[in-house]
Every structure is written in structure tokens, then in C-alpha cells.
Amino acid sequence: MFKPFELFVGLRYTRAKRKNHFISFISVTSMVGIALGVAALIVVLSVMNGFQKELRATILGVVSHVQIMSSQGQFDNWQEIIKKTNSQADVVGSAPFVSGEGLLTFGRRSQGAIIRGVLPKIENDVSDVGVNMIQGSMDSMVSGEFNVVLGVDLARSLGVGVGDRLVMITPQGQVTPAGVMPRLRQFRVSGIFEVRNYEYDAALAIIHMEDAQRLLRLDDSVSGLRLKLTDLFDAPRVASELSRILPAGFYVSDWTQSHATFFRAIQIEKRAMSIILLLIVAVAAFNIVSTLVMVVTDKRADIAILRTLGALPSQIMTIFFIQGSLIGFIGTALGLFFGLIIASNIDVIVPAIESLFNVQFLAKDVYYISDIPSEIQLYDVVWIGVLSLGLTMLATIYPSLRAAQINPSEALRYE
């Protein structure tokens, strides 16, 4: 009795057991459809966010935020360039590297690899390889000892472990009486890393930079410089500033250029999936239209009596607006609840399904990331909830207007 009239009647209609069970069935179906759509949207967008974050972390753990190269392919004044890069406030680390390609052989096994020469003492300033070592350490690479650190999948393909010796073959030839022969050098495996990115775990071999210079005949030259920034999203701006202060003949690239395809693909897919799944919510929301139309038809006599007792058309409209909105609110709340639970426990649910049905959704040798990650963002949850409620409220407008336009005399003529 202390509630507003429209709210009291609207809640009463929602709670009342209807003689027409079909109307009740459609109401429940609409509610469940909204809940499923909202939950699916939250789970899918959370997984998309997780993939984007995981992919960025794994790729940028090995690839630099900003990279400086020379138009000639190599340069030897890298100490001077490092001084200029370190003068930038956004640069937290810089390190030279030597890059090349080679063939690793162990026994009867051989595997192509990307050879990267680094300075172990400062490599940790620009790379996460050092913190992802599963055997050995980066400090084991000492100039002149010809030690090598391999990705875990590369080591597995070759069948080597820490302490084994393999042969590294590079295309830079040396002239012999028998002709031009590729350069061969024996290396000892001193460490194995795992960055959870198959592209690098299966193809990257890291050696000391001075050993790489000897092997590739670069003297004191390096292939380039790798920089790490305080904020990776500032990479385009920092790259542009460095391009202006560096001497002619150098060009600067950042991760948004070298790996833009991956992140654009995820962003586009995220938007497409949002639109597709939003249609599920829209279909369920507009089921409320048919539900309320049938309720209005079923309650014509009640509406007429309320009108004769002095209820205004706006009040009748509000009653059915409240009823339809309540269905949408409950469905949205259930969807948000179950969606957040599933998205928060996706790392447990997916492995359980894979174990139960003996399947693997993301094969490690096919996809960059073998586990399904999840990251719930408040912005996504808010706009999903608001949009779902907005669609359900929109769906109640026509039935509510129809109820408000009922003529009491015509509705009571045959009662």
C-alpha cells in the first residue's frame, strides 16, 4: 500500500500465475534468452581481451617495443646511438643485437633457426627471455665459449638438453680448396627458455653477440638496436621522435607496425562477435513484445476496470512497461552473474572439457597461444548490461502504448 500504484500493479502482474501457460512459457524463454546472450557476450569479449593481452605480452616479451636498423643492414657506431636513445625519457632499456639465420644439427636431427646475438648483461632490459628460462640462465653465455640458449620446442625437436653440443651452420661461406663451404661451429647448449609463443619457442637460438659477430663475419657491427619503453602504447610517438634525432641512414620501427596485423585482427573479430552475439540479446528482448501483447490481450478487462476507476493511460502504460522491464532486468542480471562466473573460471572450465572429451582446442604447434585466457574489463560489462536493458525497455514501448489505448467501454461490452 506504500508503493506507487503503477509499480504495485506491474509487480503483481509479473508475480501472478497466469491461466495461459503459453504466455508464461514465452516470458521465461525471453528471460533465459536474454541471460544466455548477455553471458555469451561477456565470456566471448573476456576471452578476446585475454587473447589480446596474452598475445601482446608473449610477442613483446621477445620482440622489442622499438627497433632501430640501418639502411645498409648493419652499423658499428651503436654505442653512440644508444646514448641518443637513452636520452629519451620514455626509454627504459636499449640493447644491440645481431640477427641471422642458420641450421642447427644434433646427431641425425637438424632444424632451421633464427640466430640472435645479444649481450646477456643488458638483454634483460629489453627482453623477457631471461625471466622465462626453464633450464640454465642467460649469464651462461660468455664471449668465446660459444654457448647457446634455445627455445623449448627447438630443443625438443633436436633432442638436446643442457650440456649437449650441437653444430651451427650459417650460409656465410668460407673459401676452401674444395670451393665455398658454409661456416660450421660447435656450440654447447647452456640454457632453455619458454616464452609460450610457438614462433619463438620453436625457432629462436640466442648466443653471445661477440660469438655471433665472429660466426657471421660482422667484425664490430650489429644488426640493430632494440628498445623498451615505459608505456608500450607510446611506441609510435617515440619512434617518430627518434627518427628526427638519429643520423641519416637509420630507420626506426615499432611493434604497432611489425605486428599490427595480429592486434587489428583481434580487434575486428571482437567487434564482429559483439554484433553477432548482440543479435541473440535483441531476439530475446523482442520476444518480450509478443509476451506483453498477449498479456495486454489477456488483461483487457482488468485494464478497462482500472481505467473506469480513474487510472490514466500513462499509468496503464507504466504498468506494462514495468512488467516488461522486470523481465529484461532479471534476464540481464542472470546473464551478468553467470557470464562473470564463467569468464572468471575459464582457465578451469576449458581444461576440464578438454580432459573430459579428450580434445585440444588450441594446438600449440598451430596457434600462438595454447591456453584460452580471459580478462574481464569493467567497460565491457557495463555497456553489455546497459545495452541489454535498453533493448528490453525499447521492446516494451509498443505493447505498453497498445494497453494505454484500450477503450474501457469496448473492452467491457461482452464481459
C-alpha positions in Angstrom: 0.0 0.0 0.0 3.0 2.3 0.4 4.2 1.6 -3.2 3.3 3.7 -6.2 0.2 2.4 -7.9 1.9 1.5 -11.2 4.8 -0.3 -9.6 2.4 -2.3 -7.3 0.2 -3.5 -10.2 3.1 -4.1 -12.5 4.9 -6.3 -10.0 1.6 -8.0 -9.2 1.1 -8.9 -12.8 4.6 -10.2 -13.1 4.2 -12.5 -10.0 0.7 -13.7 -10.7 0.2 -17.2 -12.0 -1.4 -16.9 -15.5 -4.1 -19.2 -16.7 -2.5 -19.0 -20.1 0.7 -21.1 -19.6 1.9 -20.3 -23.1 2.4 -16.6 -22.1 4.4 -17.8 -19.1 6.5 -20.0 -21.3 7.3 -17.2 -23.6 8.2 -14.9 -20.7 10.6 -17.5 -19.3 12.0 -18.1 -22.7 12.7 -14.4 -23.2 14.3 -14.2 -19.8 16.5 -17.2 -20.5 17.4 -15.9 -24.0 18.5 -12.5 -22.6 20.6 -14.3 -19.9 22.3 -16.6 -22.4 23.0 -13.7 -24.8 24.5 -11.5 -22.1 26.5 -14.3 -20.6 27.8 -15.3 -24.1 28.8 -11.7 -24.8 30.7 -11.4 -21.5 32.5 -14.7 -21.9 33.5 -14.1 -25.6 34.7 -10.5 -25.1 36.6 -11.5 -22.0 38.3 -14.3 -23.9 39.1 -11.8 -26.7 40.6 -9.4 -24.2 42.6 -12.2 -22.7 43.9 -13.2 -26.1 44.9 -9.7 -26.9 46.7 -9.2 -23.6 48.4 -12.6 -23.8 49.4 -12.2 -27.4 50.8 -8.7 -26.7 52.7 -10.0 -23.6 54.2 -13.1 -25.4 55.2 -11.3 -28.6 56.6 -8.2 -26.9 58.4 -10.3 -24.4 60.7 -11.3 -27.3 60.1 -8.5 -29.8 61.2 -5.0 -28.9 58.8 -2.1 -28.4 61.0 0.0 -30.8 63.7 -1.2 -33.2 66.5 0.8 -34.9 68.0 -0.6 -38.1 70.4 0.7 -40.7 69.6 1.0 -44.4 72.9 -0.8 -45.0 71.9 -3.8 -42.9 74.5 -3.2 -40.2 76.3 -0.5 -38.4 79.2 -0.2 -36.0 78.6 3.1 -34.1 75.9 1.5 -31.9 77.3 2.9 -28.7 76.7 6.5 -29.9 73.2 5.5 -31.0 72.4 4.0 -27.6 73.5 7.3 -25.9 71.0 9.2 -28.0 68.2 6.7 -27.3 68.8 6.6 -23.6 68.4 10.4 -23.5 64.7 9.9 -24.3 62.7 9.9 -21.0 60.3 7.1 -22.2 63.2 4.7 -23.0 63.9 2.4 -20.0 66.3 0.0 -21.8 68.2 -0.4 -25.0 70.4 -3.2 -26.3 72.3 -4.1 -29.5 71.7 -7.4 -31.3 73.0 -9.4 -34.2 70.5 -11.4 -36.3 70.9 -14.1 -38.8 69.7 -17.5 -39.9 71.3 -20.9 -39.6 70.9 -24.6 -39.4 71.3 -26.5 -36.1 72.2 -30.2 -36.2 72.5 -32.8 -33.5 73.2 -36.3 -34.4 70.9 -37.1 -37.3 68.4 -34.3 -36.5 68.6 -30.8 -38.0 66.4 -27.7 -37.6 66.4 -24.3 -39.1 66.7 -21.4 -36.6 66.8 -17.7 -36.2 70.1 -16.8 -34.6 70.2 -13.8 -32.4 73.3 -12.5 -30.8 72.8 -10.4 -27.6 74.8 -9.0 -24.7 73.4 -11.0 -21.7 74.1 -8.3 -19.1 71.8 -5.8 -20.8 69.4 -8.1 -22.7 67.1 -8.4 -19.7 66.5 -4.6 -20.0 64.6 -5.2 -23.3 63.5 -8.8 -23.3 61.7 -11.2 -21.0 63.6 -14.3 -22.2 65.8 -14.2 -19.0 62.8 -14.5 -16.7 61.4 -17.3 -18.8 64.4 -19.6 -18.5 63.3 -23.2 -17.5 66.9 -24.5 -17.5 70.2 -22.7 -17.2 70.5 -18.9 -17.4 71.3 -16.0 -19.8 74.5 -15.4 -17.9 75.9 -18.7 -19.1 76.6 -17.1 -22.5 80.2 -15.9 -22.2 82.1 -14.5 -25.1 84.4 -17.0 -26.7 82.8 -20.1 -25.0 80.2 -20.5 -27.8 77.2 -21.3 -25.6 73.7 -21.2 -27.0 70.3 -20.8 -25.4 67.4 -22.5 -27.2 63.6 -22.3 -27.2 62.0 -25.2 -25.6 60.3 -26.6 -28.7 63.5 -26.1 -30.7 65.5 -28.1 -28.1 62.8 -30.8 -28.2 62.9 -31.0 -32.0 66.6 -31.5 -31.9 66.5 -33.8 -28.8 69.1 -31.8 -26.9 69.4 -30.7 -23.3 71.7 -28.5 -21.2 75.2 -29.6 -21.7 74.8 -31.2 -25.1 76.9 -30.0 -28.1 75.3 -29.2 -31.4 76.7 -27.8 -34.7 75.5 -24.4 -36.0 75.8 -23.9 -39.8 75.4 -20.5 -41.3 75.1 -19.5 -45.0 78.1 -17.1 -44.8 80.6 -19.2 -46.8 84.3 -19.5 -46.4 86.6 -20.2 -49.3 88.4 -23.6 -49.2 90.4 -25.6 -51.7 87.2 -27.6 -52.4 85.2 -24.4 -53.0 83.0 -22.2 -51.0 81.7 -24.0 -47.9 79.2 -22.9 -45.3 80.6 -21.9 -41.9 80.4 -24.5 -39.2 80.7 -24.0 -35.4 80.1 -26.3 -32.5 78.0 -24.8 -29.6 77.2 -26.1 -26.2 73.6 -25.8 -25.0 73.7 -23.8 -21.8 70.0 -22.9 -21.3 66.4 -23.5 -22.5 63.7 -20.9 -22.4 59.9 -20.9 -22.9 58.1 -17.7 -23.7 54.8 -19.6 -24.6 54.9 -18.4 -28.1 55.5 -21.2 -30.6 57.0 -19.0 -33.2 59.9 -18.2 -30.9 60.0 -21.3 -28.7 60.5 -23.4 -31.9 62.9 -21.3 -33.9 65.0 -18.9 -31.8 68.6 -19.6 -30.8 70.3 -17.0 -28.7 74.1 -16.7 -28.5 76.6 -14.1 -27.2 76.8 -11.1 -29.5 80.5 -11.3 -30.0 80.2 -15.0 -30.9 77.5 -14.1 -33.4 79.8 -11.4 -34.9 82.6 -13.9 -35.4 80.2 -16.5 -36.8 78.5 -14.1 -39.2 81.7 -12.2 -40.0 80.4 -8.8 -38.9 83.5 -7.6 -37.1 82.2 -5.0 -34.6 79.0 -4.2 -36.4 75.5 -5.1 -35.2 72.2 -5.6 -37.0 70.3 -3.1 -34.9 69.1 -1.8 -31.5 66.1 -2.9 -29.5 64.4 -0.5 -27.1 62.0 -1.0 -24.3 59.6 1.8 -23.2 57.8 2.7 -20.0 54.5 2.5 -21.9 54.4 0.3 -25.0 51.5 2.3 -26.4 53.8 5.3 -26.7 55.9 3.4 -29.2 54.7 5.2 -32.4 55.4 8.6 -30.8 58.8 7.6 -29.5 59.7 6.1 -32.9 58.8 9.3 -34.6 60.9 11.4 -32.2 63.9 9.1 -32.6 63.7 9.3 -36.4 64.2 13.0 -36.2 67.3 12.9 -34.0 69.1 9.9 -35.5 71.6 10.4 -38.3 70.6 9.8 -41.9 70.6 6.2 -43.0 68.8 4.9 -39.9 65.1 3.9 -39.8 63.0 3.3 -36.7 60.1 0.9 -36.5 57.8 0.0 -33.6 55.7 -3.0 -32.6 52.5 -1.4 -33.9 54.0 -1.6 -37.4 55.7 -5.0 -37.3 52.8 -6.8 -35.5 49.8 -4.6 -36.3 48.1 -7.4 -38.2 47.7 -9.6 -35.1 46.1 -6.9 -33.0 43.9 -5.5 -35.7 42.6 -9.0 -36.4 41.7 -9.5 -32.8 40.0 -6.1 -32.6 38.0 -6.6 -35.7 37.0 -10.1 -34.6 36.0 -8.8 -31.2 33.7 -6.2 -32.8 32.2 -8.7 -35.2 31.5 -11.2 -32.4 30.0 -8.4 -30.3 27.5 -7.6 -33.1 26.6 -11.2 -33.8 26.1 -12.1 -30.1 24.2 -8.9 -29.6 21.6 -10.2 -32.0 20.9 -13.0 -29.6 20.1 -10.5 -26.9 18.0 -8.5 -29.4 15.9 -11.5 -30.5 15.3 -12.5 -26.9 14.5 -8.9 -25.9 11.9 -8.5 -28.7 10.3 -11.8 -27.6 9.0 -9.5 -24.8 6.9 -7.7 -27.4 4.9 -10.9 -28.1 4.7 -11.7 -24.4 3.3 -8.3 -23.4 1.0 -8.1 -26.4 -0.6 -11.4 -25.3 -0.7 -10.2 -21.7 -2.4 -7.0 -22.8 -5.0 -9.0 -24.7 -5.5 -11.3 -21.7 -5.9 -8.4 -19.4 -8.2 -6.2 -21.4 -11.0 -6.4 -18.8 -8.6 -5.6 -16.0 -7.3 -2.6 -17.9 -10.8 -1.4 -18.6 -11.7 -1.7 -14.9 -8.6 0.2 -13.9 -9.5 3.0 -16.4 -13.0 3.2 -15.1 -11.6 3.6 -11.6 -9.7 6.6 -12.7 -6.3 5.2 -13.9 -4.7 7.4 -16.6 -3.5 6.0 -19.9 0.1 6.9 -18.8 -0.3 4.8 -15.7 -1.6 1.8 -17.7 1.4 2.3 -20.0 3.8 2.4 -17.0 2.3 -0.8 -15.6 3.2 -2.9 -18.6 6.5 -1.0 -19.1 7.4 -2.1 -15.5 6.4 -5.7 -16.3 8.5 -5.9 -19.5 11.5 -4.1 -17.9 11.4 -6.5 -15.0 11.7 -9.5 -17.3 14.7 -7.8 -19.0 16.3 -6.8 -15.7 16.1 -10.3 -14.3 17.4 -11.8 -17.6 20.3 -9.3 -17.7 21.2 -9.8 -14.1 21.3 -13.6 -14.5 23.4 -13.2 -17.7 25.9 -10.9 -16.0 26.1 -13.2 -13.0 26.7 -16.4 -14.9 28.9 -14.7 -17.5 31.2 -13.3 -14.9 31.5 -16.7 -13.2 32.3 -18.5 -16.4 34.7 -15.8 -17.6 36.5 -15.8 -14.2 36.9 -19.6 -14.3 37.6 -20.2 -18.0 41.1 -21.5 -17.1 39.5 -24.3 -15.1 36.4 -25.0 -17.3 38.2 -25.3 -20.6 40.9 -27.8 -19.4 38.1 -29.8 -17.7 36.2 -30.0 -21.0 39.3 -30.9 -22.9 40.1 -33.7 -20.4 36.5 -35.0 -20.4 36.2 -35.3 -24.2 39.9 -35.9 -24.9 40.3 -32.9 -27.3 42.6 -29.9 -27.5 41.0 -26.7 -28.7 44.3 -24.8 -29.4 47.1 -27.0 -30.6 50.5 -25.5 -29.5 52.1 -26.1 -32.9 49.3 -24.3 -34.8 48.3 -21.3 -32.6 50.4 -18.7 -30.9 48.7 -19.3 -27.6 47.8 -22.8 -26.5 45.7 -21.9 -23.4 42.4 -19.9 -23.5 43.0 -16.8 -21.4 40.3 -14.4 -20.1 40.4 -10.8 -18.9 37.2 -9.2 -17.7 37.0 -5.5 -18.4 34.6 -3.3 -16.5 33.8 -1.2 -19.6 32.6 -4.3 -21.5 30.4 -5.5 -18.6 28.8 -2.0 -18.2 28.0 -1.5 -21.9 26.6 -5.0 -22.2 24.3 -4.6 -19.2 23.2 -1.1 -20.3 22.6 -2.2 -23.9 20.6 -5.3 -22.8 18.4 -3.2 -20.6 18.0 -0.6 -23.3 16.8 -3.2 -25.8 14.3 -4.7 -23.4 12.9 -1.3 -22.5 12.6 -0.5 -26.2 10.7 -3.7 -26.7 8.1 -2.7 -24.1 7.1 0.5 -25.8 4.7 -0.9 -28.4 2.7 -3.2 -26.0 2.5 -0.5 -23.4 1.1 2.0 -25.9 -1.4 -0.6 -27.1 -2.5 -1.2 -23.5 -2.9 2.6 -22.9 -5.1 2.9 -26.0 -7.7 0.3 -24.9 -11.2 1.8 -24.8 -12.9 0.7 -21.5 -16.4 0.6 -23.0 -15.4 -1.7 -25.8 -13.3 -3.9 -23.5 -16.3 -4.4 -21.0 -19.0 -4.7 -23.7 -19.0 -8.5 -23.7 -17.9 -9.0 -20.1 
